[in-house]
Every structure is written in C-alpha cells, then in structure tokens.
Amino acid sequence: MVKIKSGVVKWVLMASVMLLAAGEVKLVKTKVNDKITISIPRDWHPMDGLDFTQRYPSVRAPLAAYTDVERLTDFSVNISATQWPDQDLAMAKPFFKASLLNMFDRVDMISEGIHKVGGKEMIFFEFESRVNGNRTQEGQQEAISKYTYIQYLIQPGQTTVFSFNCPRRMKEDWQETARQMMKSIKVK
C-alpha cells in the first residue's frame, strides 16, 4: 500500500514539474548591436519593414524590434530624441512619466522606479494603458488596451528606450517574461 502511494506521489510531482517547465518561455541571448544584448523568447523574430511602419510610425526607426509569431507581442530598442545633459535619473523620471501619461487616455501604473540592470541605473515603468477608440472613424472605433514594461537608460548625449508591449488580455501570459527580458539587458 505504501509503495503504491509513494509511486502515485512521484508521478504527480513529475507531471507537475513537466507542466511548469512546458509553460515557461525559453529566452535566448540576442545581440542588438555591438553594445547591447538582450534575451528574447526563442520563437520571436525581427520585425520586417512593414511591421516597423505599422507599429512605430516615427521619423526614427528603432535600433531593433522583435515580435512573436502572432505579431501581437513585441519588444523594441530605440534611441529617444530626449537628451539629458547629465544622468540625473531622479529629475528625469517625472518627465518620462508625464510623457507616458500624455500618450494614453488612461494609465494604471503597476510599478515604477529606478533600478540597476546589468550594472546600469535605469528608470522603469510597468503599466496597463488604454487608448479610447474614435467612434467617427471606421476601423478605429474600439479602445486599445495594452500591458507595457518600459525602461530608459540615460547616457551622455542619448537616452536608450527598451519597451515591451502586449495586449492587456495577455498580460498574465507575458508579465514574468517581460520582467526577465528587461533584467537580461546588457549595455557596454
């Protein structure tokens, strides 16, 4: 009787470990350029030109941008037009926050602060956002809700922005992966 119970317990434990491992996203180290590396999910790929123009309608293309197979979740690295004369993160943080708050109709902040990643101090914001739809414009009537984790690295003459985005409904699936990706950033 004891052997059967211990065998069942072992089987249940092994099955639980296998299920947890199967749900875990595998990250691979990826070189953005000569100075920046990050770990991204194994099955992600670089965005193509069409993805760039649809997702980042900007004069300045990102240094790098990656997306998942469904093209719903993505990560980008950009150089911001905002330049700070020094590395006063405590003074810069409220400006970046105000900019984020102005970009969306609603922002629910999950966490924010200044932390060290790969030996560099970075400003970070983790939040859920909503952009209301435009009822008068065909195809843009629905609100868009997203989960975002964004980090700013202020260096002399430039600010590097690391941004993870996914639909808010997928936040639970991606939140821990986004945090791991952000912690994996290395800048020389």
Protein Blocks (a to p, Z undefined) as FASTA:
>chain_A
ZZmmmmmmmmmmmmmmmmmmmmpccdddddfblmbccdddfkbccddfklmmmmmgcfbd
cfbdcddfkomaccdddddfbdcfblcfklmmmmmmmmmmmmpmbdcdfbgcdddeehia
cddddddddddddfkbghilbccdddddddddddehiacdddddddfklmmmmmmmmmmm
mmmpccZZ
